[in-house]
Amino acid sequence: MKNTIKKEIPKFINEEEEREFWATHDSAEYIDWSKSNTIMLPKLKPTLKTISIRLPETIIEEIKLLANKRDVPYQSLMKIFLAERVEQEFHK
């Protein structure tokens, strides 16, 4: 976006009012994002959702053996395997 004059961000009475404002307004009209800094939030954890999945016992036992060799919990290893495969599928 070119160097254009940005609108002034209004003062908000409360968080609800601010939330409603940003839901209906484009922040690019108020903020020059080209001057923003990238930040890292290394301790931010993604939202997790518990699921139930039925697997053959042999696969579970094999995953547990692999996890034991790597000294990680087997459910963590399953998450790693799934994440790697999803990444592969998106970057074919």
TORKOL-4160 file (C-alpha; in steps of 0.2 Angstrom, whole numbers, padded with zeros to 4 digits, m for minus):
92
<pt num="1" X="0000" Y="0000" Z="0000"/>
<pt num="2" X="0007" Y="0017" Z="m0004"/>
<pt num="3" X="0011" Y="0030" Z="0009"/>
<pt num="4" X="m0007" Y="0037" Z="0011"/>
<pt num="5" X="m0014" Y="0046" Z="0026"/>
<pt num="6" X="m0021" Y="0034" Z="0038"/>
<pt num="7" X="m0037" Y="0036" Z="0048"/>
<pt num="8" X="m0036" Y="0040" Z="0066"/>
<pt num="9" X="m0041" Y="0025" Z="0077"/>
<pt num="10" X="m0055" Y="0030" Z="0088"/>
<pt num="11" X="m0055" Y="0029" Z="0107"/>
<pt num="12" X="m0065" Y="0014" Z="0113"/>
<pt num="13" X="m0076" Y="0013" Z="0129"/>
<pt num="14" X="m0073" Y="m0005" Z="0131"/>
<pt num="15" X="m0066" Y="m0021" Z="0123"/>
<pt num="16" X="m0083" Y="m0026" Z="0116"/>
<pt num="17" X="m0084" Y="m0009" Z="0107"/>
<pt num="18" X="m0067" Y="m0011" Z="0100"/>
<pt num="19" X="m0071" Y="m0029" Z="0094"/>
<pt num="20" X="m0087" Y="m0023" Z="0085"/>
<pt num="21" X="m0077" Y="m0009" Z="0077"/>
<pt num="22" X="m0063" Y="m0020" Z="0070"/>
<pt num="23" X="m0076" Y="m0033" Z="0064"/>
<pt num="24" X="m0083" Y="m0020" Z="0052"/>
<pt num="25" X="m0067" Y="m0010" Z="0047"/>
<pt num="26" X="m0051" Y="m0014" Z="0037"/>
<pt num="27" X="m0036" Y="m0011" Z="0048"/>
<pt num="28" X="m0026" Y="m0006" Z="0033"/>
<pt num="29" X="m0035" Y="0010" Z="0033"/>
<pt num="30" X="m0029" Y="0014" Z="0050"/>
<pt num="31" X="m0012" Y="0005" Z="0052"/>
<pt num="32" X="0003" Y="0005" Z="0041"/>
<pt num="33" X="0007" Y="m0013" Z="0041"/>
<pt num="34" X="0023" Y="m0011" Z="0031"/>
<pt num="35" X="0031" Y="m0003" Z="0047"/>
<pt num="36" X="0026" Y="m0017" Z="0058"/>
<pt num="37" X="0038" Y="m0029" Z="0066"/>
<pt num="38" X="0037" Y="m0048" Z="0066"/>
<pt num="39" X="0037" Y="m0056" Z="0083"/>
<pt num="40" X="0040" Y="m0073" Z="0089"/>
<pt num="41" X="0029" Y="m0081" Z="0102"/>
<pt num="42" X="0038" Y="m0097" Z="0106"/>
<pt num="43" X="0028" Y="m0101" Z="0122"/>
<pt num="44" X="0011" Y="m0099" Z="0113"/>
<pt num="45" X="0003" Y="m0116" Z="0112"/>
<pt num="46" X="m0010" Y="m0121" Z="0098"/>
<pt num="47" X="m0027" Y="m0125" Z="0104"/>
<pt num="48" X="m0029" Y="m0143" Z="0106"/>
<pt num="49" X="m0044" Y="m0154" Z="0103"/>
<pt num="50" X="m0046" Y="m0171" Z="0110"/>
<pt num="51" X="m0052" Y="m0184" Z="0097"/>
<pt num="52" X="m0054" Y="m0203" Z="0097"/>
<pt num="53" X="m0047" Y="m0214" Z="0084"/>
<pt num="54" X="m0048" Y="m0233" Z="0082"/>
<pt num="55" X="m0032" Y="m0241" Z="0077"/>
<pt num="56" X="m0026" Y="m0259" Z="0075"/>
<pt num="57" X="m0017" Y="m0264" Z="0091"/>
<pt num="58" X="m0002" Y="m0269" Z="0081"/>
<pt num="59" X="0000" Y="m0251" Z="0074"/>
<pt num="60" X="m0001" Y="m0244" Z="0092"/>
<pt num="61" X="0012" Y="m0257" Z="0099"/>
<pt num="62" X="0024" Y="m0252" Z="0084"/>
<pt num="63" X="0021" Y="m0234" Z="0087"/>
<pt num="64" X="0025" Y="m0237" Z="0106"/>
<pt num="65" X="0041" Y="m0246" Z="0102"/>
<pt num="66" X="0047" Y="m0232" Z="0090"/>
<pt num="67" X="0042" Y="m0219" Z="0103"/>
<pt num="68" X="0052" Y="m0228" Z="0116"/>
<pt num="69" X="0067" Y="m0228" Z="0105"/>
<pt num="70" X="0066" Y="m0209" Z="0103"/>
<pt num="71" X="0062" Y="m0207" Z="0122"/>
<pt num="72" X="0045" Y="m0198" Z="0118"/>
<pt num="73" X="0027" Y="m0202" Z="0123"/>
<pt num="74" X="0019" Y="m0212" Z="0109"/>
<pt num="75" X="0005" Y="m0200" Z="0107"/>
<pt num="76" X="0017" Y="m0186" Z="0105"/>
<pt num="77" X="0026" Y="m0196" Z="0091"/>
<pt num="78" X="0009" Y="m0199" Z="0083"/>
<pt num="79" X="0006" Y="m0180" Z="0082"/>
<pt num="80" X="0024" Y="m0178" Z="0075"/>
<pt num="81" X="0020" Y="m0191" Z="0061"/>
<pt num="82" X="0003" Y="m0183" Z="0057"/>
<pt num="83" X="0010" Y="m0166" Z="0056"/>
<pt num="84" X="0024" Y="m0172" Z="0045"/>
<pt num="85" X="0012" Y="m0180" Z="0033"/>
<pt num="86" X="0000" Y="m0166" Z="0033"/>
<pt num="87" X="0015" Y="m0154" Z="0028"/>
<pt num="88" X="0020" Y="m0166" Z="0014"/>
<pt num="89" X="0003" Y="m0167" Z="0007"/>
<pt num="90" X="0001" Y="m0148" Z="0006"/>
<pt num="91" X="0018" Y="m0146" Z="m0002"/>
<pt num="92" X="0017" Y="m0159" Z="m0016"/>
